[in-house]
Each structure stands twice: as structure tokens, then as C-alpha cells.
Amino acid sequence: MSLQDGGTPEPHDDRPAPADRGGPSVAPTGPCPGPGAPCSGAAADAPRRGRPRSEAAEQAIFDAVVGLLEEGVPLTELSIERIARTAGVGKATIYRRWPGKEELFVELLRSLEPPDPVLTGASVRDDLVTLLEMLRQRGLAKRSSAMLHNVFSQMHLYPKLWEAYQSNVVEPRRRLGLDAVRRGMERGEIRDDLDAEFVSDLFIGPLLLRTVIRPGAPLDPGLAERVVDAVMEGLRPRA
């Protein structure tokens, strides 16, 4: 029984529960044929009304993690049991949503960052400026949040979490830039005699330098445009 059920945390249930890991399910209003058998009729197809009950539990879990991190609790000490106790839910409630704490942390970090931009493909320059501007805004957000700065500084010491973050957050953004560069090569806006990943790094590199290697470097408005225009000037197709 969990917080959204109006009960108390399960003190001993530490196993992942099979239900609703892919999202909240609809509780049937009538009897089902039996365990494992699908419900039929209106009970199975009844639409959800209002805010899904699982959203309240998920927000409580996120708030608990953020609160513990802001208190200075190291990532390595954030166990599922401690998170559940702080959130007022059972451990099974967490395991129904995430296989482990690495996946929970990654989803939380993703929710705290700017969303990945939608690149229209209409203009290679505009797509790259949009992507770099998102990275600039992310860098500013990281600087203004002591909690985010603390988490990212610790993630390098937590290989499983760092790998999960790279795979689920960093890699999709890298592919956005790489796809934009390839479109530019196909359209003749960027020279195609260079490796596309190398060219993508030329665009992304200055933002990473100023947000990771030199965290105090300026991130002024207009930086994205200046970087893209300067790099594209040197990457024009040769006559």
C-alpha cells in the first residue's frame, strides 16, 4: 500500500512489482475473470478522469530525492528505502515505475533540464543555433542550481548512473546535432569531405568548453549564433 492508496509505507517489500512500470493503469470497476486474465467491457475501457493518481506519487518521489540532495545527502547514500521513507510511499511504488535508482535519477535530472528542442529541418543554421541555445540555457541553469552542480560533480564517481545519463540524455542530444550536420552536408551548405561527427563536435565544442571545462566562462545571449556562424564560415563547400 502506498501514499496514493491512503496507507503506510511497506517496510519490507524490496522487490520490483510487475504492475504499471510502463505507466499508470486503470483500475477496473467490475470483476475480472481471474488473476492474469484481462478485464472486459466498460470496466477495462473506462477512461481516466482528472489527474492520474500515480502522478501524485511520482511527484512525491521526485520531491523527496530533490529534498535529500539539497540537504547534502550524497548520491551513494540515496537508497530506494530512504527515498520511499522520505516520500511517504512504499518501495514497491518506486519499483513499479523504475527498475532501480539509476533510472529514477536519470528521469529526475531530465525533468529538471530544458526539454530537447524540436529541429524543423528548414534551415541547417537555424537548427544548429536552436540546439546550441538550449545548451547555453542548460549551462546557465546548472550554474544557478547548487543541487544540480552537486549532482553532476558526483555522477562521475557513480559509473552506472553516469552511463545511464549518457545513454538516455546526452546521446539523444548528440544525435540531434549530428543529424543537422548531415542535412547541411546533403544540401551543400557544409563541406562533405569531413567526418560528420567531427564537424558536429566543432559546433558543440565551444558550448561544452564554457559549461563543463570553464564553468565560469561567459554564456552571453547571442553566443549560439556567433558560434554557428563562425564555424559554418570555415565549413563552406570548396569551389
N, C-alpha and C positions, 0 to 999 in steps of 0.2 A: 504494500500500500504506500502511496506516495503523497506528496503535498497536495497535488490537484485532486486526490481522492478524499482529502479531508482527514487523512490518517497520520501516522507517525512513521519515521524512517525505519526501514528494515535493518536491524543491526547486524544480521549475519548473511544476508543474501549477496554474495560477491560474484555471482555468475551472470554472464550476459543472458538476458532474456530474449527469446526469439521474436517477440511481438514488436511491431511498429518501428523497427530500426530504420526502415525506409521512409518514415514519416508517420504522422498521427493516423490512426484508423478510426472508423466509425463504429461506435458501439451499437450492436443490433437492438432493436426494440422488441423483438419477438424471439421465440425459441429457435434454436438451430438444431439440425438433425443429430449432432453429436460432436465430440471432440475431433477437430481436424476436418470436419465437413463444412462446406460453405453454407451460409445462411441464404435463404431465398426470399423472394417477394420484396415488399416495401421495407422490411427490416434491413435487408442487405443494401438496398439502394437509397436509403434515406439520406438526404443531403445534410451536410453540417450547417449549423446556424450559429452566427456570431463568431467570436474568437475561438479557434480550436483550443481545447483545454491544455494540450501539450505545449502550446506557445508559452503559457504562464510558467510551466515547469522549466522549459528551456531557458527562458529569461532569468529565472531564479538561479539556475546553474551558472549561466554566464556572469551574472552579478556576483555570485559567490566567488568565482575564480578571480574576477577583476578586483574584488574587495580584498582577497587574500594577497594578491600580487601587490596591491597598493600599500598593504601593511608591511611589505618587505619579505613575505614568505618566499623562499627560493623555489624555483620550478621543481627541483628534485624532491621537495617535501610536500608537493601538492598531490596527495594521493586521492584516488576516487572516493575513499571513505571520508577523507577530510572535506572534500568538495561537497559530497552529499550531505554531510552533517551541517555544514555552513548554509547550504541552500535549503535545508529542511525537506529533503526528498530522500528516498531510498536509493541504494546503489544500483538496484535493478532499473530504476528510472533513467539513470545515466547510461547504463549499458544497453538499454533498448535503443538509444539514439546514436551512441558512438562505441566502436569496438574497444577503445581504450582512451587514455588521457591524451595521447599524442594527437589523435583525430579531433578530440574535443578542443585542445589548444589551438590547432590549426584553424578550425572553423571559427573560433572566437577571434583570432587575430585577423582573419579575413573579414569578419563583420566590423572590425574597428578601423579597417583601412578604406581608402576610397575605392569605389567599385571599378572594375576594369572598364575602360572606355569602349564605346562602340565605334569601330572604324568603318566609315561608309565606303571606302574604296574609290570615292570620286576623285580624290587628289592625293597622290603619294605624300606630297609635302604636308598637306593638312592632316593626314593620318598620323604621320610621324610627330608633328607638333602636338597633336592631341595626346598621343601616348607619352611623350616627354613631359607635357604639362601635368599629367596625372602623377608621374614620378616626382616632379617638383613638389606638388601638393602633398604627396605622401611623405617626402622628406621633411617638409615643414611640420606636418602632424606629428611625426616621430620626435622632432626636436621639442615640441610643446608638451609632450606627454612623458613624464618621468617613468610611468608604468611601462609604456611601450619601449622606451630606451632600455629599461632594466630587463625586459623580456628578451629583446634582441641580443643584448650583450650576453645573456645566459644561454641562449639557444645553441651557440657554438659548442657549449660544453655538454649538450644533450643530443647526441648524434641521431637518435631516432626521430626526435621532434624536428631537428634541422632538416633531415632528409624528407620528412613528410611535408614541411613547409615549402621546401624547394620544389617538390613534385606537384603540389596542389595549388600553390600561389605564384611562385616565381616562374616556373616553366611555362604556364599558360600565357603570362605576360611577355615572356621572351618570344614565344611563337607569334604573338600579335605583331611585334616589331619585325620579325623575320619575314612574315607574310607580306607586310607592307613593302619591305625592301625588294622582295621578289616581284611584286607587282610593278615597282618602279623600273626594275630591270627589263621586264617583259614589255613595258610601254616605251622603253628607250629614254627614260628620264634619269636613270642611273646606269653607269657603265656596267656591262655584264661580264667583264673579263676578270672579275674578282669574286672570291668566295662570298656568298650571301651572308653567312654567319659573321664573317669578318667585317663586312660592311655594316651589318646591324650593330655590332659592337662599337663601331665608330660613332654611331648616333647615341647609343645608350651610355657609353663610357663616361662622358662628362658629367651626366647626372649621378651616376654611381660614385664617381670620384667625390662629388660635393656632398653626397648624402651618407656615404659609408667611410671612405678613406679620410676625407677632410670634413667632418661633420659641422664645422663652424664656418665653412665657406659660404659665400653669398648664394642665395636662391631667389634672386630678384624676379619680379614679373617680367616677361619677355625673354627669359633665358631659353625656354624651349625653342622659340622662333630663331634666336640667334644661333643656337647650336645646329638646328636643322639646315638653315640657310648656309652656314659656313661649311658644313660637311658636304652638302649637295653641290656647292660650288666646286669642290675638288673632285667630285664623282661624276661630273658631266661626261657623257659619252664622247670619246675622242673622234675627231673629224676623220 
